[in-house]
Amino acid sequence: MPEQTVFTVDALKQILRDGAGADESAALDGDILDTSFDALGYESLALLETASRIERAYDISLDEEAFGEAVTPRALIDLVNSHLPVEQSA
């Protein structure tokens, strides 16, 4: 995966679909940012796999407690983005 400095909802959706073992019927279309992962059909094991995939893809380490508190896609995206390098303008 190319080096990225912003983690987006589309990137999260792709990771969830690719690796979290989500049910095919899991609803990831539409505005899911503030929907809990439980409501989206993702259990704790699926989310652990998601965290692992994010860490590998973005070369970051997510704090377990902070990850556990990120119960919505918006919270997880914010958490991941807080670990990504900030682009420096010249």
Buried (B, 14 or more C-beta within 10 A) or exposed (E): EEEEEEBEBEBBBBBBEEBBEBEEEBEBEEEBEEBEBEEBBBEEEBBBBBBBBBBEBBEBEBEEEBBEEBBBBBBBBEBBBEBBEEEEEE
